[in-house]
Amino acid sequence: MQAGPDYPEAVTEPNAIAAVDGYTPPALPPVTAGLWHIAVPGTVIWLIAFVVLLFFVPTLQANDAMVWLWTCLAGFVLGLMGLSIYAWQRRAARLGRRSANMMALDENI
């Protein structure tokens, strides 16, 4: 592999970066933003938007913009599905099932 004009040497192995100048990058910090802090408010916002748009159905129909109403409903339903799958994985991890995602237990609700 040829080194480019901006690169001093080509990196051919994944761990070769540690050999360059003796520098090893630090490990990435654990993710601290939990799913419940993002998915629950997002799902609630979709529900609120759906309820608000219900008051404007005649206006939406007149402007051929009913897609906004159904988009909000789909966002709410998909949010509920995602939260139910997460709760299912969390329960399976608590019970010690082999197929469970053990990272679900790392989060405090």
C-alpha positions, 0 to 999 in steps of 0.5 A: 500500500502506497503512502499518500502525500499527506501521510508519512506511512500507511497503516496496514494493521488495526493496532499499528496506531499504538506503535506510532510515537508510542501513543495509545488513545484512551478508552472511550467513556461509557454512554451516560445518556439513558434511553428512558431520558430520550425515548420517553420524552420523544414518545410523549412529544409525538403524542402531544403533537398528534393530539394538537393536530386533531384540533386542526383536521379540517385545516389539514384536509383543506391544505392536503397536509394530513400526512402530518397527523399520521406522521405524529401517530406513527412516531408515537406508536413506534416510540411505544414499540421501542420502549416495549422492546427495551423493557422486554430486554431489560426484564430478560437481562434481569432474569439472566436469559442468555439472549438478553442485552446485558447493557440494559441493566447498566441504566438507572431508571 
